[in-house]
Amino acid sequence: MKGIAASPGIVIGKVLILNKEKSDVKIETISKDRIKDEIEKLHNAVEKAKKEIKIIKDNIGKEIGEERAKIFDAHIMMLNDPELISAFESKIREGKCSAPAAVKQVIEQYAEMFDNMEDEYLKMRGADIKDIGKRVINILLGNKELPDALDKEVIIVAEELSPSSIAQLDTKKVLAFVTKDGSRTSHASIIARSLGIPAVVGLGEVLLDKVQNNSLLIVDGNSGEVYLNPDKDILEIYKQKIIEYKTELERLAVYSNKKAKTKDGIAIEVVGNIGDIDDLEAVLVNGGEGIGLFRTEFLYMNRAEIPSEEEQFEVYKKVAEKMEKNRVVIRTLDIGADKEVPYLDLPKEMNPFLGYRGIRLCLDKTDIFKSQLRAILRASKFGNLSVMFPMISSLDEVKQAKNIFNEVKMELDNESLEYNENIEIGIMVETPAAVMIADNLAEEVDFFSIGTNDLIQYTLAVDRTNKKIADLYSAYHPAILRLIKKIIDEGHKAGIWVGMCGEAAGDELLLPFLLGAGLDEFSMSALSIPKIKESLEKWSKKDAEKEMENILQLKTTREVKNYLQKAKR
């Protein structure tokens, strides 16, 4: 079976299926005189559910961090939503349903609405609402969804795993998670990675059709492959793979304490991408020498209102202090269209990736933008912070953003609030337009950071979330490589440094091209850092430059990939 590799690691173990049947609810009509009792039961169950979620939140906060635990704030917020509660009540009154049946039907309507949305963030809201629905139904029916304790190590198999389910399990005895539904960006996947538990999600109907309790399973969280009751040969292959994987991790661990440099001794910055404070530790453990991309969207999501300046300041200050003298590049709010926040009441769009997002939204909603810039500037005196504007496609946008930035500085001066006056300003180069005017843009900023994920999408006209055309999306396309070279060249001509924070920066195959092209900073997921540091040691700058020149002569994606595979050291 092949699914989505959601959390790395390889394990072999016996299956424990979470009992989804217990939550099945019969839909039957109730008599009129039961309606009042059912509504009372509903309210009691909702209150009990909120208390349970609060306990789970506190426990998960102690185990993997308070920021991750904020996932459960969204669950409590949903249970406090008068519209949702009213929908439950209406279903009991008008549909003459029992409380469990009313909850089941309303939750299914909401979940279907979210599931049909293309945006990953909104799909996650569907998982959240199913999670709270299941909790309320189980309370109403007196069901226990999860075992009290695990008496042996198991691989958990489920239709869909909720964050609260993971939080209630004895995770020390969970070898892996495997689910029918889910995505790599779901909350459950994020928590699995935080706990260091391998996970494969999105295996589809075939999973629950075939797997039984105590079945033997091989779970490869690196590739997304899952083997049910493997034969002797596959078992031996994977036993060996587990040994090799552990050996590889131990071998690469030495790079967490080594400076990144090339074979000929040139220092290169290898840093990490983070989505919130809880990701910092992984970057440090894996030897990241800074933060090349701090996505700030998490501060604005899963909540009912916009975060205050003070709240943002505290987060940026913590990151700055934790990273000490190492540079932290904070990307200003990149939200809107595909990353929806309900309280902003943004319009629905036909082409969200080309829409009202990133810097476009910030330049329009300057109160939100200014609040974030004030928080970043105030935090800048506690460490080495830089500011980066996303989704730039014109020189005017950069100038407008800088004007607002300078206005904020003047406000802070007038209020006698301290900040780093020399804080660097940069932009993400992720649109073809920005590449073509990179010479002009470079005159306005202190650095470029190449956002390859969107740059590929916009340049190749390929929606990276569309599975039907996924094979057209490639960082090895000659057009992408030429654009990267142009960005680096224009940046260097203007005397500014150029980094990369898209996924290509952690691609071992692309390393000689990027090194040869002169990339100054490689920013990636924490787990990729040791491997890239090791690869850098195998290449001299001179050799990489020769490879880069050869690669630029190639005409197709396939030719480039084949060449890079042969060149790999």
N, C-alpha and C positions, 0 to 999 in steps of 0.2 A: 504494500500500500504506500502511496506517496501523498504527503500533505505539505503543510507550510512549516518550515523550520523556525520555531518561535523562540526557542531557548537552547543554547548549545550544550553538547555533552552526549555521550553514548552509554546506554545501560541495557542490561538484560534482566528481566524479572517476570514475576507472576502478576496477573491482572486482578484488579478489584474494580468492578463496575459500580459507579454510584447509582443508587436505585432510583431511577427517574419515575418508575411506575407509581411510586407512592404518592406522587403529586397529581395523579390523574383524578379528574373531578367529573362526576356525573352531572349532566345538565338536565334538571327536572324542574317542573313547575311547582311552586309552593303555594299554600293557601294564603289568603289575604291576611289572616290573623297572625301569620308568622313573620310578616314583613318587619314589624317593629323590632322583634327579637333578633332577626338577621342583621339589621342595621346596627344594633347595639353590639352584636358579636363582631361585626366588621370593625367598628371603632376600637374595641378592646384589642383586636388582633393587630390593627395598625399601630396602636400605642406600644404594644409588646414588641412588635417588629422594630420600631425605632430604638427601643431600649437595647435590643439584641445587637442592632447595627452599631450603636454607640460603644458597646463593649468590644465588638470586633475591631472597631476603629482604634480604640485605645491599645488593644493587643498588637495589632499590626503596626501601629506607630512605634511601639517599643521594639518590635522585631526588625523592621526594615526601614523605619524612618517616618517622621510625621508628614512629610510631603506626600509620600505614597499613600498614607492613610487618609489623605483628603479625598481620595476616590469615594469614600463612604459618606462624605458630606453631601455628595450629589444624591446618594440613595435616600438620606434623611430628608433632603430638600424635596425629592419627589413625593415622599410620603406626607410631606406638609403642604403639598400642592392642592389647594381647594378644588381645582378643576378635576383632578384625578379622583379625589374622594367623592366629589359630586357625581362623577361618572359611575363609580361603584354603586352609590346609593340609588341612582336612577335605574340602573340595571336591576337592582333588587326590587324596587317599587314597580317600575313599568314592565320589566321583563318577568316579574314574579319568579326571580331566581333565588337560590340560597346564596349566602355570602360568598362561599368558595367559588360557586359557579359564576357569580357576578364578577369577582376579581379575575377569574380565568379568562372570561370573554373580553373584558375591557383591556386587560394586559395584552392579550393576543392582538387586539385591534391596534393598540399603540405600537407593539413590537413589529407588526407587519409593516406599519407606516415607516418606521425607522429602517427596517431591514431592506426595504425597497429603495432606499437612498444610496447613491453611489459613494458619497463621502464617507471615509473610514471613521471619522470622528462621530458622525451621526449614527453610523451603524453601531458604534459602541454604546450609544444611548439606548439602542434597542436591547443590547445585552444587559444593561443596567436595569431597565424596567422589567425585564423578565426575571432578573435576580430578585428584585423586591417583591414581585408578584408571587414567585415561588415561596418566598419566606412567609408572606401573609397567608397563603393557602395552607402551607404546612402547619402554621400555628392554628388556623381554623379547624383543620382536620386532626390535629394532635399527632401529626407525622413527625418522624425524625429523619431528616434527609441524609445525615452523615453518621457514620459509626462513632460511638463514644471514644474509642481508642483503636489504634492499629496495633495488632500484636506481632506483626512482622513487616518487613519491607515489601512494598507493593508498587505497581505502576497503576496510577489512577486513570481509568477510562470513563469518559462521560460524554453526553450529548454536547453540552456546552458547559464550561467550567466558569463559575462566577468568582470574582475576587473574594466574596465573603465565604464561599465554600473552601477556597484555598486557605483562607485565614483560620478556619475552624479545624483544619486537619493537622495531625501531628506531622509536620513537614519533614521532620528528621527521618521518618520512615517512608517517605514518598520518594521513589526512585525517579519517577517521571510523570508527566501529564500527557495524555493523548485524548484529543477531542474530535467529535464529528464536525462541529462548527468552530467559528473563531477566526481571528486574524492575528498577524504578528503585532499589530498595534493595539490589540484589545487589552483591557486592564489586566485580565488574567495572565496574558503573555508577559506583560511588563513585570508583574509581581513574580512570575516564575523566574524570569531573568534576574530579578533582584535577589531571589532566594538561591540562585545558582542551581535550579532544578531543570533538567532537560525537558523540553516540551515540543510536541508536534501537534498542530491544530489543523482544522479544515479538511479532515480526511473524508468527509461525506458519509452517505448512508452506509457504504460498504463496511465501515468500522463496526457499528453496533449490530449489523446483520451477522457478522462473522465471529466477533470476539465473545468469549464466555469468561466467567470468573475462573481464575486459576490457569487461564491460557498462558502459554509462555510467549513473551513479546520481546523483540529487539526494538529499541527506540533510538534512532539516530537524529538527535536534535541539531546536528550540523547540516545534514542533507535533507531532512524532512522524510526520510524513509523509515517505514515501520514494517517489521516482519512478524507474522503471526505463526506460532508453532513452527519455527524454522527447522529445516533439516540439519543433519549433522555438519554438512559442509559449510552452510551459511553461519551456523553457530560458531564454528571454529574460526571462520573469517572474522566475525565480529568480536570474538574474544581477543583475537590478535589486534583488531582495530582499537579496542578499549585500552589495551596495553600501550599501543603506539600513541594514542591520543593523550593518555596521562603522561607518558614520557615526553611528548612534545610540549605539553604545558609546563612540565618541570624544567625542560631545557630552555624554553622561552622566558621563564621567570627571571633568569639572570638579567634580561634586558630592562627589567623594571628599575634596575639601579644603574643602568648605563646611559650615558649621554648619547643622543643620536648623532652619528657622523658617518661620512662615506669612507670607502676603503682608503682614500687618500687624505683622510683627516679633516674634511670640511664639515663643520657643524651644521646640522639641519634641524629645524624645529619640528618635532613630532608631538602633536597635542591632541586633545580630545574634544568631541562634540558632546554636549550635555543638554538634557531637556528640563532638568530641575536639580535642586540641590542634592538630592539623593544619588544622582549619577556621579557626583564629584569623586566619591571614594574609589569607585572602580577606575576612574582615570588615573588617580594617584597610585593605586595599587599596581596598575599596569605600566607605570612609568611615564605617563603623560607630563609634558613640561609646560603645560598651560592649557587654556581653553580657547579653541579656535572658533567655536560657535556655541553660544549660550542662547538656546531658543527660549524666549520669554513667554510664549503663548500659554504655558501651563498656569501662569499666574491669573490668566483671564478666563480660563475654562473651568467647567464643573463648579460653577458658583452662580449666585443670583444677581450679583451686582459687580461693577467694575472695581478692581482692587485700588485701595487708597495709595497715595504717594508714599505714606509712611510704611505701609505693608511692603510695597515694592522695594523701598530703601533698605529695609531690614534684610530682605532676601539677597539683594546685590551686595550689601555690606558683608554678609556671611560668606558669600562666594569669594569676594575680594580678599577677606582676611584668611580664608582657608588656603587660597592659592598663593598667599604671601607676595613675593616679588614677580611671580610668573604672570604673564599676560592673560587677561580674560577678555575675549571679544564678545560683547553683549549685542545681539541682534535685536533691534527695536521691533515692536509688535508686527508680526507677519500673520495677520488674521483677516478674516472676511471671506465671503464667498464660500470657499471649500472648507474653511474651518469656522463653523458658525458658533457664535455666542448669543444665546437667546435674548439677553438683556440689551444688546445693541440693536435688535430689531432690524437686521440688515435685509435688503431685498433679495429675493430668489433670482438667480441668474441662469441664463442658458449655457454660458461658457464660463464657469466660475474661475478656472485657472487664468483666464484672460480678463478677469473682471475687477471688481472693487475690492482690492486686497493690498496688503503690505503698505508700502509708503503712500500709495494712492489714498488709502483709508486714513492714514495718519495725517496727511497734509490737509484732509478735509475735516477730520475731527481733531482739531488742534488741542482741545482741552485734554483729551486722552494722551495725545503725543507729548504735550508739555509735562504732564504729570509723570510720565515715564522718564523723560529726559532729566527732569529735576531729581528724581530718585537715583538715576544712574550717576549724575554729576555729584550729588551729595555723597554717594557711596565711594566715589573715585578717590577720595582722600585716604581710604582704608586699604588700598591695594593698587594694582596695575590694571585698571579697566580701560577698555576701548569701546567705542560705539560704532555700530555698523547698521546701515540702512538697507533694507531688502527691496527687491523687485524694482530696481532702478531701470528706467528706459530712456531717460532724457536728462540733459544737463540742468534744465530748469528745476527738475525734482530735487537734484542734489543741492542747488543753490537755495531753494525754498526751505529744505530741511535744515541746511546750515544756518539760514537766517533765524529760524525758530530756535535752533540750538543756541545761537548767540543771544537771542532775547531771553532765554531761560538763564543763561549765564549772568546777564545783567540783573535779572530779578534776584538771583542768589546773592550777587554783589550788594544790591540794595538792602537785602535782608541780613547782610553780614554772615552769610552761610558759606563755609569753606568747601572748596572742591579743587581737583587737580586742573590747573589752568592749561596744562600741556596735554590733556587727554587727546588721544588720537581719534580721528574720524575716518571711517572707511565705508565702502559699499560692497554689497554682494553683486558680483557680475554674473547674472543668470538669464539675461535676455540677449538675443542677437543684436538688438539695437545698442545695448550698452557696450558690446564688444566693438561694434563698428565706430563708436565715438569714444573708445577707451582713452585715446590720447587727450581729448578734452576733459574727460572725467578725472583722469589722473592728476590734472593740474589743480583739482579742487579738493582732493582727499589725501590721507596719509597712507592708505593701503587699499588693495583690492582683495577680496576673497571670492574665489570662483565657486559658484553653487552649481555643481554639475548636474544635479538631479533635474532641476528646472531648465538649465541651459540645453540639455539633451532634448527634453520634451518640446521646448519652444523651437529649437533649431530644426529638429527632424519632423516636427508636426505630429508627434506621437503622444497620445494620452497615456501616461505611464501607469494608469490604473486599469487600462483596457486590456484584458487578457488576450483578446483576439489578435492584437497587434503587438503583443509584448516582445516578440522576437525582433521587431524593428527598432526597439529602444536599446541603444548600445553606446557605451562610452568609447568603444573602439572605432566608431564611424570616423573616416578621415576628416569629415567636416568638423566634427567636435575637436579632434586633435589640433587641427589648424587654428580653430578659434582659441583654444587654450594657449597655444604658442603666441598668438597675437596679443592676448591679454597680458601674458607675462612680459613680452617685449615692450608693450606700450607702458606698462607699469614701471619697468626698469629704466626706460628712457626718461621718465619723469622723476626718477629717483625714489620711487616708493616700493615697499615690499609687497609681494604677491603670495597669498596663501590659497588653499583649496579646502572647502569644508563639505563638499558633496561626497557621495559614497566612493567616487573614483579615487579619492585620496588614500583610501585604505585598500586599494586593489594592488596586490603584489605584482601582478603582470604589468600594470601600467607604470610601475615605479621608475624603470629606467627612462621611459619617455618623459615623465614629469621632472625627474632629476635633471635630465639632459636639457630640458627646456628652460630650466632655471627656477623652478618653483622654490620659494623660500620657506613655506610653512605647509605641513601636511596635517590636516585635522580630521579625525575619524572616530568611530566608535571605540570605546575603551579596549575591547578585546582584540582589536586589530593592531594596537600600538606595538606590542613586543615583536610581532611578525614583521612589521614594516621597519622597525629599528634593525632587526637582523638582516633584512634584505638590503638596507642602505649600506651596511658594512661590506656587502659583496660587490658594490659598484663604485668605481672611481668616477669622478665628474667627467673626466675626459672620455672614458668608455661610454658613459651614458649619453654624452653629447653626440657621439658617432651613431649610436643606436637611434637617437631621436631624429637625426638627419635621414637615416635610412627609412624609418617608419613614416616620415612625412612624404616619402616618395610613393608609398603604397596607395592603391586606388580603391580598395573595398574593405568593408568591415572584416570579412573573413580573412583576407590577406593580413590585415593588421593583427588579428587575434592569433592566427597561426604563427606569425613572426614573433610575437611577444612570448608565446608558449615555448618556442624554440630558444629564445634568448634568455629565458628565466634561469636564474642562478640559485 
